[in-house]
Amino acid sequence: MSWRRLKVSDQKDDGQTLKDREANRLGRRVGRYAKVGANMGGFAARMAGQKLMGNGTREGNARALKDALGDLKGPMMKVAQMFATIPDFLPEEYAAELAELQSAAPPMSRLFVKRRMRSELGADWQGRFGSFEKDACAAASLGQVHKATTLEGTALACKLQYPDMQSAVEADLSQLSMLFSLQRRIDGSVNTTEMAVEIGDRLREELDYKREAAHMRLYGDIFSDETRVNIPECYPDLSTGRLLSMSWMEGNPMLSFKERTLEERNKIAEAMFLAWWVPFSQYAVIHGDPHLGNYSVREDLSLNLLDFGCIRVFRPGFVEGISELYQSLLTDDRDRSVAAYEIWGFENLSNELVDTLNVWAKFIYGPMLDDRVRSIADGVTPGQYGRKEAMAVHKALKKHGPVTPPKEFVFMDRAAIGLGGVFLHLGAEMNFYRLFNETFEGFDPRKLEKRQEMALNKAGVPLPS
């Protein structure tokens, strides 16, 4: 994404809080739309030409797609990377190229940071901090992080949203149909209509840092008595819809622990399992972006959760479907499997489609159906995790489909694959069966519904629609 040049009038500190000039501005949206449309239009023309001429390679087309998206940054890049993490959603050549894209936009200048902070907290914003580093210490897809301290000296991480993100998101979502059109050309076995809706909803939520602060409070309540998972504390007086100030979490990247002992790596992996499955089984909530950069590890091997923008809140019935499908696979009860799929909203399921869906289900649940200590997948690299099974599923869907997955599956599958990738990176060997059954012990959908409602209301998170 290219930044607009600061006008002289923008650079003057007149002591007045600047007006919000970025609320989905038409001019910015039109400019972004033109850029995305031109880039993707060129790629589409290339594909159409090759279809007519019968030339070109998938590897070359994949590189062209990466080039088309490579200078857009921000939300469209985030969507492209999401496609790369869903096994066999795109051919391997496309996924490999898109996975190389860097989602972070160029850092904001010190001048813009000062201007943005003044617009968020007022002209005296610096007086509200003990210190504030104007150079970013970390970057994300929609914002950057600055280290600061409170007036009392408490270390803070302040996430500041990049300029014009609302306009960029709306423009990029309007062009998202181009990527889905590409997917349908490559493989029409999966109807992606619901996926487009889901991605749009979640991206818009990520723009709202007040909502992210509520997510943080929710996770803080969930893990208040759990020493293995650490949640930062939000500072609401130093936060707005585009600024999120939270306690600084000391820790090291997860991959820096790859050479530790198996016992230590297993301890980290178990904390990761709890951080993902406990909120889901007990509150119908998941962290939808299990990227390694969203976590760090303390020397006591407890886990720090660092980002709460992509949190997915489910209807309790969706979790009931997860529990029912697991039990059906454990007992080889086909009728119970069908009932679980119907709970999620699958319709007109033939015997062949049920068999196809069970291939993927047995892959996702596989380690948790096996009551022994094991790795998540022997002899498989993180990048290949799930691809073999997904290819078999898509081959069957081409014959017996198409199928329209419920929108909830976009982040459920993405998160499950990402979680498995973390376990593979760590080389963990655990009894996943025991861990899963402990989190779902005594599962009751009615109790879950009441527990979820109380927790969401307390944290200020909207109930699922």
Order of alpha helices (4+ residues) and beta strands (2+ residues): alpha-alpha-alpha-alpha-alpha-alpha-beta-beta-beta-beta-alpha-alpha-alpha-beta-beta-alpha-beta-beta-beta-beta-alpha-alpha-alpha-alpha-alpha-alpha-alpha
